[in-house]
Every structure is written in C-alpha cells, then in structure tokens.
Amino acid sequence: MIFFAIFIPMVIIGKRHLYVHEHEASIRKEINKFDETIKTIDVITTKSDFTISKDHLY
C-alpha cells in the first residue's frame, strides 16, 4: 500500500512533465514551418508579378 502511495504521484508528475515537453517541440516545429511558408510567399509576391487574390484556389 505504501508503494502505491509513493508510486502513483511520481507517475502522474512524470507523465505531466513529459507531455508538456513533447508538445512544445511539435508546436515549435509547426511555427517554424509556418514562418518559412510565409517567407516563401513573400518572396514569390515580391520577385514576380504573381499576386494572390480571392480567385486563386490552393
């Protein structure tokens, strides 16, 4: 009984800690990908006469 009283809080704290770091890395990865996409769109629109309007389907 004492084992479970010590083990269960350790598992809960450990799982919460791992969960936060796992998602933080994936969120940063998606933010970086978004930033690269925005920069690419800016380069396309500034270097050529290509414009993005409501008539384009992506």
Backbone as a ProteinNet text record, in pm:
[ID]
protein_1_A
[PRIMARY]
MIFFAIFIPMVIIGKRHLYVHEHEASIRKEINKFDETIKTIDVITTKSDFTISKDHLY
[TERTIARY]
81.3	0	86.4	191.8	282.4	348.3	378.6	439.6	350.1	222.5	129.7	112.7	118.4	105.5	223.7	338.4	455.7	463.7	431.5	449.3	350	224.9	122.3	149.3	179.6	211.8	334.9	434.9	553.8	517.6	431	388.1	310	221.2	140.4	229.2	321.7	411.7	502.1	553.3	640.5	567.8	448.2	371.2	338.8	300.1	268.5	391.6	506.4	631.1	666.8	655.7	687	587	462.6	356.7	382	420.4	443.2	558.7	670.3	787.7	765.1	690.1	662.7	584.4	484.6	401.7	469.1	554.3	626.4	715.5	782.6	869.2	788.2	674	593.1	530.9	495.6	440.9	548	668.9	778.6	808.6	801.1	825.1	720.3	595.4	487.8	499.3	538.7	557.6	670.1	779.2	890.1	848.5	771.2	722.9	631.9	546.9	458	538.4	639.5	723.1	794.7	845.4	912	813.4	693.1	591.6	556.7	541.4	511.3	625.6	749.4	864.6	868.2	836.4	832.9	725.5	610.2	502.3	544.1	610.3	657.8	758.1	848.5	947.5	878.9	781.9	709.8	636.9	572.9	494	580.1	700.9	784.6	872.9	914.1	1005.2	935.4	811	742.6	611.2	541.8	413.5	299.1	333.5	234.1	167.8	37.5	-35.6	-136.6	-161.2	-258.5	-388.2	-492.8	-622.4	-727.5	-848.5	-956.9	-991	-945.6	-977.3	-887.3	-777.8	-687.1	-736.4	-727.3	-762.7	-636.1	-614.6	-496.7	-537.9
-118.9	0	126.2	123.9	239.2	258.6	148.9	156.3	234.7	204.5	274.4	421.4	449.2	587.3	672	611.1	683	677.4	563.4	540.8	620.3	623.8	690.3	841	915.8	1058.3	1079	990.7	1001.7	981.7	886.6	860.9	980	1034.7	1148.6	1270.1	1299.7	1413.9	1388.6	1269.2	1236.6	1243.5	1192.7	1194.9	1338.1	1420	1559.3	1631.4	1606.1	1669.4	1627	1500.8	1452.8	1504.2	1510.9	1555.4	1698.9	1786.7	1927.4	1942.4	1875.3	1890.4	1829.6	1723.6	1660.9	1756.3	1820.2	1908.4	2041.8	2084.5	2209.9	2198.6	2086.3	2066.7	2062.6	1996.2	1989	2124.4	2201.6	2335	2425	2419.3	2499.4	2459	2330.1	2282.3	2338.7	2337.7	2390.2	2542.3	2612.1	2756.8	2788.3	2713.8	2735.1	2706.6	2600.2	2567.1	2677.3	2730.5	2839.4	2963.6	2997.2	3112.9	3096.7	2977.2	2952.5	2966.6	2920.8	2931.1	3077	3155	3297.1	3367.7	3335.6	3397	3359.5	3235	3190.9	3265.5	3282.1	3356.8	3501.4	3561.9	3699.2	3710.1	3612.2	3613.9	3600.5	3513	3492.8	3620	3685	3803.9	3925.7	3932.1	4049.4	4034.9	3914.4	3895.9	3887.9	3860.7	3846.7	3925.3	3919.9	3988.8	3899.3	3786.4	3693.5	3756.2	3755.8	3806	3702.7	3704.8	3614.2	3691.9	3639.8	3704.2	3602.5	3645.6	3554.4	3454.1	3479	3390.3	3267	3266.5	3152.9	3043.7	2921.8	2808.2	2731.4	2702.4	2628.6	2505.6
0	0	0	77.5	82.1	-54.5	-122.5	-255.3	-351	-353.1	-442	-402.5	-275.2	-228.6	-276.3	-293.3	-342.7	-494.9	-551.9	-695.4	-781.1	-743.8	-824.9	-839.5	-733.8	-754.4	-843.6	-830.8	-916.5	-1063.1	-1091.3	-1228.9	-1283.8	-1205.6	-1250.4	-1279.1	-1190.6	-1210.7	-1331.9	-1345.1	-1457.7	-1590.6	-1596.6	-1721	-1761.1	-1667.2	-1696.6	-1751.3	-1694.1	-1737.4	-1880.8	-1912.2	-2046.9	-2148.9	-2113.3	-2204.3	-2249.5	-2158.6	-2190.4	-2288.3	-2263.5	-2349.5	-2487	-2494.6	-2623.8	-2713.6	-2661.8	-2742.7	-2769.8	-2680.5	-2702.3	-2825.1	-2841	-2957.6	-3086.7	-3086.4	-3208	-3241.4	-3140.1	-3163.6	-3224.3	-3171.7	-3227.6	-3372.1	-3400.9	-3537	-3632.9	-3593.1	-3677.8	-3695.2	-3591	-3601.7	-3699.6	-3692	-3784.9	-3928.3	-3948.6	-4082.2	-4135.8	-4050.3	-4089.5	-4129.3	-4048.4	-4078.9	-4213.4	-4241.2	-4369.4	-4485.9	-4468.3	-4573	-4599.9	-4495.1	-4511.2	-4583.6	-4547.9	-4615.1	-4762.3	-4793.9	-4933.7	-5011.1	-4953.2	-5018.5	-5041.8	-4943.5	-4960	-5074.4	-5085.1	-5193.1	-5328.1	-5337.6	-5464	-5504.9	-5410	-5445	-5472.4	-5417.3	-5440.7	-5564.4	-5600.6	-5712.8	-5847.6	-5850.5	-5978.6	-5976	-6086	-6091.9	-6044.8	-5987.1	-5933.2	-5811.1	-5808.2	-5691.9	-5644.8	-5519.3	-5459.8	-5442.8	-5499.5	-5484.6	-5449.1	-5436.7	-5398.1	-5507.5	-5630.8	-5742.7	-5749.8	-5676.5	-5678.1	-5582	-5626.8	-5541.9	-5508.1	-5380	-5338.2	-5265
[MASK]
++++++++++++++++++++++++++++++++++++++++++++++++++++++++++

